[in-house]
Amino acid sequence: MRNRTVTIESGELQGIFGWDPRILVFKGVPYAAPPVGDLRWREPQPVKSWEGVRKADQYGPMAVQPQPGENPEDFWTRELHPTATEFEMSEDCLYLNIFTPARTGEEKLPVFCYFHGGGYKGGYPYEVEFDWEHMARKGMVCVAVTYRLGLMGFLAHPDLAAEQPGSPVGNYGVLDQLCALKWVKRNIAAFGGNPDQITIAGQSAGSGSVQCQLTSPMAKGVFEGAIIESGMTIPFCDVEDPLSPIPLEKALHNGVELFKKAGIESLEEARKIPAKELTSVSEKIFGRFIRFQPVVDGIFLKETFFEAMKHGNWPDVPIMTGYNVGELEMFRHYVTGLPTAASELPEFAEKYGADKEKFLSLCTAKTDEELHEFLQGDAWNNMKVSARIGGEILAEMGRKVYLYQFDADIPGEDHPGSFHGAELWFAYDSLARSWRPFTGKHYDLARQISSYWANFIRTGDPNGNDSFGEPLPAWSAYSADSRRIMYFEEGSVEKEVVLEPAMELRWKASM
């Protein structure tokens, strides 16, 4: 890496020293051609080579989305997007950022590829909670990926299906991710990375993205480990999971509905409308609920994540997964289908089929207040129960899976609890970037958590030493014989848990 320059398949790149000069940073590296014009709503295409040395010193644009950070009163503006309005946004967004401690290109370090969250319609890989330089210091090459979002990344429409017979439909955003992973596989050795030791990770919709790659036959053999943060996606029989891939028929209906309500007459016309304008129109039509997301199209995804897991169609790679205790409250409005009154229980129980009476024996609520208390139990926290049941299924198959529960004390005058995404500050060792008044105990916990992540990325096992060389508390792989989960609270401690009857009922009735 003479003069911070590397040679990749499309030309020469010159990186920059990071805030920490021991880390070289390559920003805005194109991994596919700009998906604009006729390439809108098509699979990502190869990058065109360039002449001379391309400077990789600026982040590429974030994908087109509703503008984050506009409302200073919004929780997420302060938390994740304090400077988001200052970054460029464009349909030309297929870039990644690479952070490496390597200097020769011969190091063969483990590689970590991260997909950001945001409900498949928001987010970007350089949000403040990600300290990729700090993670690279732990002995890995970090790659953060931008991919198409919302209707630009997940529109399905009959005209698109007819135009591209035999090609994936409506999955352009996750195809971008796969394209990026394959680019990493081909090029990361130039940055000192080992192309045969890639771990993928993501949180929220990023975790759904990870499960897309675990499920897709097109991603076979591309990576060697996976981290699924909030959360494992299981569509139980009693409620709808908003992050699960949707059937092709439903996705096509959503596309037709968009065109109809937006007054769009043809695919040709749709490709001429500016991406930001289309996104704005989509938000006005569909509101906060997710309509454009991964699709079971029969090609990229032949089945849902849950079906693939049940059928043993996930690759045999180590998995780490978990949830935050307090995140359900923030997204309770997405959980639809639960009864709101005790009088609705007999009808709701029908969802359990042959297990109807068993459900009614567990839920004996006579008043609305008793019902509300029952539904506050662990078995109804979908993030928690999905991780637990996912662990049960994978362990039964003999797969290595490590489960965690995050419930650390999060300081601040808003008293947020362990909210959705709170663990990111700890997992990616970025507490110093946050506005929150974190103290020594939080930094100690972050050192442990980020070290577990780093060990897993290096070896497929979170156990080992922390970044100070001190042994970490032991973390056992989950099994039906010893249901042990790592609890991240004041510190890191492993606890054995029980499979509650209601949790087991939801699992068995959904199989």
VEXLO-609880 format. One record per residue (C-alpha): residue in three letters; x, y, z. Coordinates in Angstrom, 2 decimals, padded with zeros to 5 digits. Layout:
% residues N
(r 'ala',(X,Y,Z)),
...
% end
This chain:
% residues 511
(r 'met',(000.00,000.00,000.00)),
(r 'arg',(002.62,002.50,-001.05)),
(r 'asn',(001.44,006.06,-000.48)),
(r 'arg',(-001.93,004.67,000.72)),
(r 'thr',(-002.63,003.39,-002.81)),
(r 'val',(-004.10,000.00,-003.75)),
(r 'thr',(-004.87,-001.57,-007.10)),
(r 'ile',(-008.26,-003.23,-007.52)),
(r 'glu',(-010.06,-004.68,-010.53)),
(r 'ser',(-011.33,-001.31,-011.79)),
(r 'gly',(-008.22,000.79,-011.21)),
(r 'glu',(-006.05,002.43,-008.58)),
(r 'leu',(-007.43,003.92,-005.35)),
(r 'gln',(-005.76,006.28,-002.95)),
(r 'gly',(-007.08,006.27,000.60)),
(r 'ile',(-006.50,008.63,003.51)),
(r 'phe',(-005.27,008.31,007.06)),
(r 'gly',(-008.13,007.93,009.50)),
(r 'trp',(-008.63,009.99,012.61)),
(r 'asp',(-006.33,007.29,013.97)),
(r 'pro',(-003.38,007.33,011.52)),
(r 'arg',(-002.84,003.61,012.10)),
(r 'ile',(-006.01,003.01,010.08)),
(r 'leu',(-006.23,003.60,006.34)),
(r 'val',(-009.66,004.65,005.12)),
(r 'phe',(-011.05,004.31,001.61)),
(r 'lys',(-014.33,006.18,001.27)),
(r 'gly',(-016.82,006.15,-001.57)),
(r 'val',(-015.44,003.10,-003.36)),
(r 'pro',(-017.82,002.14,-006.22)),
(r 'tyr',(-018.79,-001.52,-006.27)),
(r 'ala',(-021.37,-001.30,-009.07)),
(r 'ala',(-022.39,001.08,-011.84)),
(r 'pro',(-024.74,003.94,-010.89)),
(r 'pro',(-028.30,002.45,-010.94)),
(r 'val',(-029.77,005.38,-012.86)),
(r 'gly',(-031.67,005.85,-016.11)),
(r 'asp',(-032.29,002.48,-017.76)),
(r 'leu',(-030.46,000.77,-014.86)),
(r 'arg',(-033.10,001.90,-012.36)),
(r 'trp',(-034.84,-001.22,-010.99)),
(r 'arg',(-032.33,-003.61,-012.51)),
(r 'glu',(-029.71,-005.86,-010.97)),
(r 'pro',(-026.48,-003.99,-010.17)),
(r 'gln',(-024.08,-003.84,-013.10)),
(r 'pro',(-020.25,-003.88,-013.11)),
(r 'val',(-018.23,-000.76,-012.38)),
(r 'lys',(-016.51,000.89,-015.33)),
(r 'ser',(-012.73,001.07,-014.98)),
(r 'trp',(-011.04,004.45,-014.61)),
(r 'glu',(-007.70,005.90,-015.66)),
(r 'gly',(-005.15,007.17,-013.19)),
(r 'val',(-005.53,007.18,-009.40)),
(r 'arg',(-008.99,007.72,-007.94)),
(r 'lys',(-009.06,009.51,-004.60)),
(r 'ala',(-011.18,007.70,-002.02)),
(r 'asp',(-011.46,010.53,000.48)),
(r 'gln',(-015.19,011.35,000.53)),
(r 'tyr',(-018.18,009.25,001.51)),
(r 'gly',(-020.47,008.34,-001.36)),
(r 'pro',(-024.04,009.69,-001.25)),
(r 'met',(-026.60,008.05,001.00)),
(r 'ala',(-029.39,006.24,-000.85)),
(r 'val',(-032.52,008.23,-001.67)),
(r 'gln',(-034.85,008.22,001.34)),
(r 'pro',(-037.02,010.56,003.41)),
(r 'gln',(-034.49,013.12,004.63)),
(r 'pro',(-033.10,012.03,008.03)),
(r 'gly',(-032.16,014.67,010.57)),
(r 'glu',(-034.57,017.39,009.44)),
(r 'asn',(-036.57,017.52,012.65)),
(r 'pro',(-034.34,018.58,015.57)),
(r 'glu',(-037.01,017.36,018.03)),
(r 'asp',(-037.02,013.84,016.60)),
(r 'phe',(-035.46,011.15,018.81)),
(r 'trp',(-033.44,009.71,015.93)),
(r 'thr',(-032.10,013.08,014.80)),
(r 'arg',(-030.31,013.55,018.10)),
(r 'glu',(-029.41,009.90,018.44)),
(r 'leu',(-028.16,008.92,014.98)),
(r 'his',(-028.54,011.75,012.47)),
(r 'pro',(-027.27,015.03,013.98)),
(r 'thr',(-025.47,015.95,010.73)),
(r 'ala',(-027.47,013.92,008.22)),
(r 'thr',(-028.75,016.96,006.33)),
(r 'glu',(-025.16,017.86,005.45)),
(r 'phe',(-024.51,014.63,003.53)),
(r 'glu',(-025.31,014.17,-000.15)),
(r 'met',(-028.25,012.00,-001.16)),
(r 'ser',(-028.49,010.46,-004.63)),
(r 'glu',(-029.83,007.59,-006.67)),
(r 'asp',(-026.16,007.07,-007.58)),
(r 'cys',(-025.37,005.43,-004.24)),
(r 'leu',(-023.67,002.07,-004.79)),
(r 'tyr',(-020.50,002.74,-002.83)),
(r 'leu',(-018.77,001.19,000.16)),
(r 'asn',(-016.28,002.40,002.75)),
(r 'ile',(-013.25,000.37,003.82)),
(r 'phe',(-011.28,000.73,007.06)),
(r 'thr',(-008.10,-001.30,007.37)),
(r 'pro',(-005.14,-001.52,009.75)),
(r 'ala',(-003.15,-003.33,007.05)),
(r 'arg',(-000.07,-001.76,005.46)),
(r 'thr',(001.31,-004.33,003.03)),
(r 'gly',(-001.75,-005.96,001.52)),
(r 'glu',(-000.40,-009.35,002.59)),
(r 'glu',(-001.92,-009.49,006.08)),
(r 'lys',(-005.01,-011.65,005.32)),
(r 'leu',(-007.06,-010.12,008.14)),
(r 'pro',(-010.66,-011.19,008.86)),
(r 'val',(-013.25,-009.08,007.03)),
(r 'phe',(-016.40,-007.56,008.52)),
(r 'cys',(-019.20,-006.37,006.20)),
(r 'tyr',(-022.02,-004.33,007.69)),
(r 'phe',(-025.52,-003.53,006.36)),
(r 'his',(-027.21,-000.60,008.12)),
(r 'gly',(-030.82,-000.66,009.30)),
(r 'gly',(-033.69,001.76,008.74)),
(r 'gly',(-036.79,-000.24,007.85)),
(r 'tyr',(-035.46,-000.89,004.31)),
(r 'lys',(-036.22,002.74,003.54)),
(r 'gly',(-033.71,004.78,005.54)),
(r 'gly',(-030.22,004.86,007.01)),
(r 'tyr',(-026.62,005.07,005.78)),
(r 'pro',(-023.33,003.37,006.73)),
(r 'tyr',(-021.60,006.39,008.29)),
(r 'glu',(-024.13,007.17,011.00)),
(r 'val',(-022.47,008.38,014.19)),
(r 'glu',(-023.01,005.15,016.13)),
(r 'phe',(-020.59,003.26,013.86)),
(r 'asp',(-016.91,003.68,014.72)),
(r 'trp',(-015.39,001.53,012.02)),
(r 'glu',(-011.89,002.86,012.67)),
(r 'his',(-012.09,001.68,016.26)),
(r 'met',(-013.32,-001.74,015.14)),
(r 'ala',(-010.52,-002.01,012.55)),
(r 'arg',(-008.05,-001.40,015.39)),
(r 'lys',(-009.18,-004.76,016.78)),
(r 'gly',(-007.47,-006.53,013.86)),
(r 'met',(-009.97,-006.66,011.01)),
(r 'val',(-010.89,-004.96,007.75)),
(r 'cys',(-014.30,-003.25,008.09)),
(r 'val',(-016.55,-002.67,005.08)),
(r 'ala',(-019.74,-000.59,005.36)),
(r 'val',(-022.16,-000.82,002.44)),
(r 'thr',(-024.68,001.59,000.94)),
(r 'tyr',(-027.57,-000.05,-000.94)),
(r 'arg',(-030.79,001.06,-002.61)),
(r 'leu',(-033.73,001.70,-000.29)),
(r 'gly',(-037.51,002.03,-000.37)),
(r 'leu',(-039.19,001.80,-003.73)),
(r 'met',(-035.84,002.44,-005.47)),
(r 'gly',(-034.54,-000.77,-003.94)),
(r 'phe',(-037.61,-002.96,-003.59)),
(r 'leu',(-040.27,-002.01,-006.14)),
(r 'ala',(-041.99,-004.98,-007.76)),
(r 'his',(-044.36,-004.40,-010.68)),
(r 'pro',(-045.82,-006.62,-013.41)),
(r 'asp',(-044.09,-004.50,-016.07)),
(r 'leu',(-040.71,-005.05,-014.40)),
(r 'ala',(-041.33,-008.80,-014.23)),
(r 'ala',(-042.25,-008.85,-017.93)),
(r 'glu',(-039.26,-006.70,-018.87)),
(r 'gln',(-036.75,-008.94,-017.06)),
(r 'pro',(-037.97,-012.56,-017.35)),
(r 'gly',(-035.89,-014.99,-015.34)),
(r 'ser',(-034.35,-012.23,-013.22)),
(r 'pro',(-035.02,-011.45,-009.55)),
(r 'val',(-038.02,-009.19,-009.00)),
(r 'gly',(-038.22,-006.40,-006.41)),
(r 'asn',(-035.00,-007.33,-004.59)),
(r 'tyr',(-032.61,-004.73,-005.99)),
(r 'gly',(-031.48,-003.48,-002.57)),
(r 'val',(-030.41,-006.91,-001.32)),
(r 'leu',(-028.94,-007.71,-004.74)),
(r 'asp',(-026.81,-004.60,-004.21)),
(r 'gln',(-025.61,-006.08,-000.93)),
(r 'leu',(-024.76,-009.39,-002.60)),
(r 'cys',(-022.94,-007.52,-005.37)),
(r 'ala',(-020.93,-005.68,-002.69)),
(r 'leu',(-020.08,-008.96,-000.94)),
(r 'lys',(-018.88,-010.50,-004.19)),
(r 'trp',(-016.85,-007.35,-004.89)),
(r 'val',(-015.27,-007.73,-001.45)),
(r 'lys',(-014.56,-011.39,-002.18)),
(r 'arg',(-012.70,-010.40,-005.36)),
(r 'asn',(-010.90,-007.26,-004.13)),
(r 'ile',(-010.44,-007.22,-000.36)),
(r 'ala',(-007.01,-008.93,-000.45)),
(r 'ala',(-005.61,-005.65,-001.81)),
(r 'phe',(-006.64,-004.02,001.48)),
(r 'gly',(-005.06,-006.76,003.60)),
(r 'gly',(-008.26,-008.74,004.04)),
(r 'asn',(-008.87,-012.48,003.78)),
(r 'pro',(-011.57,-013.14,001.14)),
(r 'asp',(-012.23,-016.53,002.71)),
(r 'gln',(-013.01,-015.09,006.16)),
(r 'ile',(-015.94,-012.70,005.71)),
(r 'thr',(-018.53,-012.11,008.45)),
(r 'ile',(-021.69,-010.18,007.65)),
(r 'ala',(-023.78,-008.23,010.15)),
(r 'gly',(-026.67,-005.84,010.43)),
(r 'gln',(-029.21,-004.43,012.86)),
(r 'ser',(-033.00,-004.08,012.40)),
(r 'ala',(-033.61,-004.06,008.62)),
(r 'gly',(-029.88,-004.68,008.38)),
(r 'ser',(-030.47,-007.92,010.28)),
(r 'gly',(-033.22,-008.71,007.78)),
(r 'ser',(-030.65,-008.06,005.06)),
(r 'val',(-028.28,-010.54,006.70)),
(r 'gln',(-031.08,-013.11,006.76)),
(r 'cys',(-031.72,-012.44,003.07)),
(r 'gln',(-028.12,-013.40,002.33)),
(r 'leu',(-028.38,-016.45,004.61)),
(r 'thr',(-031.55,-017.51,002.79)),
(r 'ser',(-030.67,-016.74,-000.83)),
(r 'pro',(-029.18,-019.57,-002.92)),
(r 'met',(-027.43,-016.83,-004.90)),
(r 'ala',(-025.27,-015.96,-001.84)),
(r 'lys',(-024.00,-019.48,-001.22)),
(r 'gly',(-020.34,-019.58,-000.24)),
(r 'val',(-019.85,-015.82,-000.09)),
(r 'phe',(-019.41,-015.44,003.71)),
(r 'glu',(-018.40,-017.50,006.72)),
(r 'gly',(-020.34,-016.05,009.66)),
(r 'ala',(-023.32,-013.81,010.48)),
(r 'ile',(-024.41,-011.41,013.25)),
(r 'ile',(-028.16,-010.70,013.47)),
(r 'glu',(-028.95,-007.78,015.77)),
(r 'ser',(-032.62,-007.04,016.58)),
(r 'gly',(-033.64,-009.19,015.15)),
(r 'met',(-034.22,-012.68,014.07)),
(r 'thr',(-037.32,-012.64,011.89)),
(r 'ile',(-040.03,-015.22,012.58)),
(r 'pro',(-043.59,-014.65,011.30)),
(r 'phe',(-045.64,-016.27,014.05)),
(r 'cys',(-049.15,-017.48,013.32)),
(r 'asp',(-050.76,-014.85,015.57)),
(r 'val',(-049.16,-011.57,014.42)),
(r 'glu',(-047.61,-010.25,011.24)),
(r 'asp',(-043.87,-009.60,011.19)),
(r 'pro',(-043.15,-006.35,009.30)),
(r 'leu',(-039.57,-007.29,008.33)),
(r 'ser',(-040.30,-010.72,006.83)),
(r 'pro',(-040.02,-011.02,003.04)),
(r 'ile',(-043.42,-010.61,001.41)),
(r 'pro',(-044.98,-012.86,-001.25)),
(r 'leu',(-044.43,-011.81,-004.85)),
(r 'glu',(-048.17,-011.37,-005.36)),
(r 'lys',(-048.34,-008.84,-002.53)),
(r 'ala',(-045.25,-007.01,-003.76)),
(r 'leu',(-046.68,-006.74,-007.28)),
(r 'his',(-049.95,-005.43,-005.82)),
(r 'asn',(-048.04,-002.75,-003.90)),
(r 'gly',(-046.29,-001.67,-007.08)),
(r 'val',(-049.54,-001.47,-009.04)),
(r 'glu',(-051.16,000.48,-006.20)),
(r 'leu',(-048.28,002.97,-006.16)),
(r 'phe',(-048.48,003.59,-009.90)),
(r 'lys',(-052.25,003.96,-009.75)),
(r 'lys',(-052.34,006.38,-006.82)),
(r 'ala',(-049.37,008.37,-008.13)),
(r 'gly',(-050.90,008.63,-011.60)),
(r 'ile',(-047.97,006.85,-013.28)),
(r 'glu',(-048.98,005.34,-016.62)),
(r 'ser',(-045.91,003.29,-017.54)),
(r 'leu',(-042.52,001.99,-016.45)),
(r 'glu',(-040.90,004.35,-018.93)),
(r 'glu',(-042.61,007.30,-017.25)),
(r 'ala',(-041.63,006.02,-013.78)),
(r 'arg',(-037.96,005.87,-014.77)),
(r 'lys',(-038.02,009.53,-015.79)),
(r 'ile',(-039.39,010.82,-012.47)),
(r 'pro',(-036.60,012.00,-010.12)),
(r 'ala',(-035.93,009.44,-007.38)),
(r 'lys',(-036.45,011.95,-004.57)),
(r 'glu',(-039.81,012.95,-006.00)),
(r 'leu',(-040.91,009.33,-006.33)),
(r 'thr',(-039.85,008.61,-002.77)),
(r 'ser',(-041.77,011.62,-001.48)),
(r 'val',(-044.89,010.49,-003.34)),
(r 'ser',(-044.53,006.97,-001.94)),
(r 'glu',(-044.27,008.29,001.62)),
(r 'lys',(-047.43,010.34,001.17)),
(r 'ile',(-049.31,007.33,-000.20)),
(r 'phe',(-048.15,004.63,002.23)),
(r 'gly',(-047.03,006.56,005.32)),
(r 'arg',(-044.77,005.11,007.97)),
(r 'phe',(-045.52,001.45,007.31)),
(r 'ile',(-043.09,-000.61,005.26)),
(r 'arg',(-044.41,-001.49,001.80)),
(r 'phe',(-041.19,-001.94,-000.17)),
(r 'gln',(-039.01,-004.72,001.23)),
(r 'pro',(-037.47,-008.06,000.22)),
(r 'val',(-039.69,-010.31,-001.87)),
(r 'val',(-040.03,-014.08,-002.14)),
(r 'asp',(-039.58,-013.88,-005.91)),
(r 'gly',(-038.62,-017.53,-006.54)),
(r 'ile',(-035.11,-016.55,-007.66)),
(r 'phe',(-033.17,-014.48,-005.13)),
(r 'leu',(-035.47,-015.71,-002.37)),
(r 'lys',(-037.23,-019.01,-002.90)),
(r 'glu',(-038.74,-019.00,000.60)),
(r 'thr',(-038.96,-016.82,003.70)),
(r 'phe',(-036.16,-016.68,006.26)),
(r 'phe',(-038.20,-018.81,008.66)),
(r 'glu',(-039.00,-021.44,006.03)),
(r 'ala',(-035.36,-021.64,005.00)),
(r 'met',(-034.27,-022.00,008.62)),
(r 'lys',(-036.87,-024.72,009.28)),
(r 'his',(-035.89,-026.60,006.13)),
(r 'gly',(-032.18,-026.48,006.89)),
(r 'asn',(-031.52,-024.21,003.92)),
(r 'trp',(-029.37,-021.73,005.80)),
(r 'pro',(-025.63,-022.28,005.35)),
(r 'asp',(-023.84,-024.00,008.20)),
(r 'val',(-022.04,-020.93,009.52)),
(r 'pro',(-021.78,-019.65,013.11)),
(r 'ile',(-024.41,-017.09,014.07)),
(r 'met',(-024.63,-014.54,016.84)),
(r 'thr',(-028.03,-013.00,017.50)),
(r 'gly',(-029.94,-011.12,020.15)),
(r 'tyr',(-032.26,-008.30,021.14)),
(r 'asn',(-032.69,-005.29,023.41)),
(r 'val',(-035.19,-005.63,026.23)),
(r 'gly',(-036.76,-002.19,025.79)),
(r 'glu',(-037.10,-002.02,022.02)),
(r 'leu',(-040.63,-003.40,021.72)),
(r 'glu',(-042.24,-000.24,023.10)),
(r 'met',(-040.76,001.89,020.34)),
(r 'phe',(-042.23,-000.32,017.61)),
(r 'arg',(-045.39,-001.60,019.23)),
(r 'his',(-047.48,000.12,016.53)),
(r 'tyr',(-045.92,-002.24,013.94)),
(r 'val',(-047.20,-005.32,015.77)),
(r 'thr',(-050.68,-005.90,014.40)),
(r 'gly',(-053.17,-008.63,015.14)),
(r 'leu',(-052.97,-008.92,018.93)),
(r 'pro',(-056.27,-008.70,020.84)),
(r 'thr',(-056.99,-005.40,022.55)),
(r 'ala',(-059.93,-006.57,024.67)),
(r 'ala',(-060.60,-009.73,026.67)),
(r 'ser',(-063.79,-010.27,024.66)),
(r 'glu',(-061.61,-010.85,021.53)),
(r 'leu',(-059.76,-013.82,023.04)),
(r 'pro',(-061.99,-016.64,021.67)),
(r 'glu',(-061.61,-015.33,018.11)),
(r 'phe',(-057.87,-014.71,018.56)),
(r 'ala',(-057.40,-018.26,019.90)),
(r 'glu',(-058.55,-019.65,016.52)),
(r 'lys',(-055.17,-018.63,015.10)),
(r 'tyr',(-053.60,-021.47,017.07)),
(r 'gly',(-055.63,-024.14,015.31)),
(r 'ala',(-055.48,-027.44,017.18)),
(r 'asp',(-053.72,-025.63,020.05)),
(r 'lys',(-056.63,-023.25,020.61)),
(r 'glu',(-057.60,-024.68,023.99)),
(r 'lys',(-053.99,-024.75,025.13)),
(r 'phe',(-053.72,-021.03,024.42)),
(r 'leu',(-056.93,-020.31,026.36)),
(r 'ser',(-055.60,-022.32,029.29)),
(r 'leu',(-052.51,-020.09,029.34)),
(r 'cys',(-054.38,-016.84,028.85)),
(r 'thr',(-057.14,-016.73,031.44)),
(r 'ala',(-057.61,-012.95,031.35)),
(r 'lys',(-061.16,-011.89,032.26)),
(r 'thr',(-060.64,-008.17,032.00)),
(r 'asp',(-058.90,-005.89,029.52)),
(r 'glu',(-056.39,-004.97,032.23)),
(r 'glu',(-055.51,-008.63,032.82)),
(r 'leu',(-055.11,-009.14,029.06)),
(r 'his',(-052.76,-006.15,028.82)),
(r 'glu',(-050.65,-007.56,031.66)),
(r 'phe',(-050.51,-010.98,029.97)),
(r 'leu',(-049.34,-009.47,026.67)),
(r 'gln',(-046.50,-007.65,028.46)),
(r 'gly',(-044.81,-011.01,029.08)),
(r 'asp',(-041.61,-012.13,027.39)),
(r 'ala',(-043.50,-014.47,025.07)),
(r 'trp',(-045.07,-011.45,023.32)),
(r 'asn',(-041.89,-009.46,022.80)),
(r 'asn',(-041.39,-010.54,019.19)),
(r 'met',(-037.73,-009.48,019.11)),
(r 'lys',(-037.04,-011.63,022.17)),
(r 'val',(-039.14,-014.64,021.27)),
(r 'ser',(-037.86,-014.69,017.66)),
(r 'ala',(-034.25,-014.81,018.82)),
(r 'arg',(-035.04,-017.50,021.37)),
(r 'ile',(-036.99,-019.67,018.94)),
(r 'gly',(-034.43,-019.11,016.21)),
(r 'gly',(-031.83,-020.35,018.66)),
(r 'glu',(-033.96,-023.41,019.45)),
(r 'ile',(-034.35,-024.33,015.77)),
(r 'leu',(-030.71,-023.78,014.85)),
(r 'ala',(-029.49,-025.64,017.93)),
(r 'glu',(-031.76,-028.58,017.09)),
(r 'met',(-030.05,-028.68,013.68)),
(r 'gly',(-026.65,-028.81,015.32)),
(r 'arg',(-025.72,-025.28,014.26)),
(r 'lys',(-023.52,-023.07,016.41)),
(r 'val',(-025.52,-020.05,017.59)),
(r 'tyr',(-024.78,-017.54,020.36)),
(r 'leu',(-027.68,-015.58,021.92)),
(r 'tyr',(-027.53,-012.32,023.85)),
(r 'gln',(-029.91,-010.01,025.70)),
(r 'phe',(-028.99,-006.32,025.98)),
(r 'asp',(-030.44,-004.34,028.87)),
(r 'ala',(-027.74,-001.89,029.90)),
(r 'asp',(-028.51,001.32,031.74)),
(r 'ile',(-028.70,004.04,029.07)),
(r 'pro',(-028.18,007.52,030.56)),
(r 'gly',(-029.89,010.73,029.46)),
(r 'glu',(-032.72,012.99,030.57)),
(r 'asp',(-035.12,011.11,028.30)),
(r 'his',(-034.59,007.83,030.26)),
(r 'pro',(-034.92,005.75,027.06)),
(r 'gly',(-034.20,002.29,028.45)),
(r 'ser',(-032.48,-000.27,026.22)),
(r 'phe',(-034.11,001.12,023.08)),
(r 'his',(-033.92,-000.26,019.56)),
(r 'gly',(-030.33,000.26,018.42)),
(r 'ala',(-028.90,001.11,021.85)),
(r 'glu',(-026.47,-001.82,021.68)),
(r 'leu',(-024.80,-000.36,018.57)),
(r 'trp',(-022.86,002.18,020.64)),
(r 'phe',(-021.44,-000.71,022.66)),
(r 'ala',(-020.96,-003.32,019.93)),
(r 'tyr',(-019.06,-000.90,017.69)),
(r 'asp',(-017.19,000.84,020.50)),
(r 'ser',(-018.51,004.31,019.67)),
(r 'leu',(-019.70,005.68,023.05)),
(r 'ala',(-017.45,008.71,022.68)),
(r 'arg',(-019.43,009.79,019.61)),
(r 'ser',(-022.75,009.89,021.49)),
(r 'trp',(-024.31,012.93,023.18)),
(r 'arg',(-025.33,010.72,026.09)),
(r 'pro',(-023.36,011.07,029.37)),
(r 'phe',(-021.81,007.62,029.35)),
(r 'thr',(-019.45,006.92,032.25)),
(r 'gly',(-016.74,004.42,033.11)),
(r 'lys',(-019.06,001.46,033.66)),
(r 'his',(-020.49,001.93,030.16)),
(r 'tyr',(-017.02,002.01,028.62)),
(r 'asp',(-016.12,-001.17,030.49)),
(r 'leu',(-019.22,-002.89,029.13)),
(r 'ala',(-018.55,-001.59,025.62)),
(r 'arg',(-015.03,-002.98,025.76)),
(r 'gln',(-016.44,-006.40,026.58)),
(r 'ile',(-019.25,-006.34,024.01)),
(r 'ser',(-017.13,-005.05,021.13)),
(r 'ser',(-014.47,-007.63,022.04)),
(r 'tyr',(-017.04,-010.43,021.83)),
(r 'trp',(-018.00,-009.11,018.38)),
(r 'ala',(-014.36,-008.89,017.30)),
(r 'asn',(-013.57,-012.41,018.52)),
(r 'phe',(-016.59,-013.76,016.67)),
(r 'ile',(-015.49,-012.00,013.47)),
(r 'arg',(-011.98,-013.42,013.84)),
(r 'thr',(-012.86,-017.00,014.83)),
(r 'gly',(-016.61,-017.66,014.62)),
(r 'asp',(-016.64,-017.83,018.45)),
(r 'pro',(-017.08,-014.78,020.74)),
(r 'asn',(-014.98,-016.26,023.54)),
(r 'gly',(-011.44,-015.13,024.27)),
(r 'asn',(-009.85,-011.99,025.64)),
(r 'asp',(-011.00,-008.39,025.56)),
(r 'ser',(-009.03,-005.60,023.91)),
(r 'phe',(-006.96,-005.19,027.11)),
(r 'gly',(-005.95,-008.87,027.03)),
(r 'glu',(-008.23,-009.81,029.94)),
(r 'pro',(-010.30,-013.03,029.67)),
(r 'leu',(-013.96,-012.40,028.86)),
(r 'pro',(-016.75,-014.15,030.79)),
(r 'ala',(-017.53,-017.48,029.08)),
(r 'trp',(-020.34,-017.42,026.51)),
(r 'ser',(-021.80,-020.84,025.64)),
(r 'ala',(-023.42,-021.73,022.36)),
(r 'tyr',(-027.19,-022.07,022.80)),
(r 'ser',(-028.62,-025.58,023.14)),
(r 'ala',(-031.88,-027.21,024.23)),
(r 'asp',(-029.95,-029.02,026.98)),
(r 'ser',(-028.46,-025.83,028.37)),
(r 'arg',(-030.39,-022.76,027.32)),
(r 'arg',(-027.71,-020.21,028.13)),
(r 'ile',(-027.80,-016.59,026.99)),
(r 'met',(-025.29,-013.80,027.51)),
(r 'tyr',(-026.88,-010.92,029.43)),
(r 'phe',(-025.36,-007.49,028.85)),
(r 'glu',(-026.44,-005.38,031.83)),
(r 'glu',(-024.06,-003.86,034.39)),
(r 'gly',(-021.53,-006.30,033.00)),
(r 'ser',(-021.53,-009.44,030.89)),
(r 'val',(-022.92,-012.53,032.60)),
(r 'glu',(-024.24,-015.78,031.19)),
(r 'lys',(-027.59,-017.00,032.50)),
(r 'glu',(-029.67,-020.09,031.89)),
(r 'val',(-033.23,-019.39,030.80)),
(r 'val',(-036.41,-021.44,030.54)),
(r 'leu',(-038.65,-021.87,027.53)),
(r 'glu',(-041.93,-020.44,028.75)),
(r 'pro',(-045.15,-022.34,027.84)),
(r 'ala',(-046.58,-019.40,025.86)),
(r 'met',(-043.31,-018.98,023.98)),
(r 'glu',(-043.20,-022.68,023.11)),
(r 'leu',(-046.88,-022.59,022.06)),
(r 'arg',(-046.27,-019.73,019.64)),
(r 'trp',(-043.31,-021.63,018.20)),
(r 'lys',(-045.03,-024.99,017.75)),
(r 'ala',(-048.27,-023.45,016.40)),
(r 'ser',(-046.26,-021.55,013.78)),
(r 'met',(-044.36,-024.57,012.49)),
% end
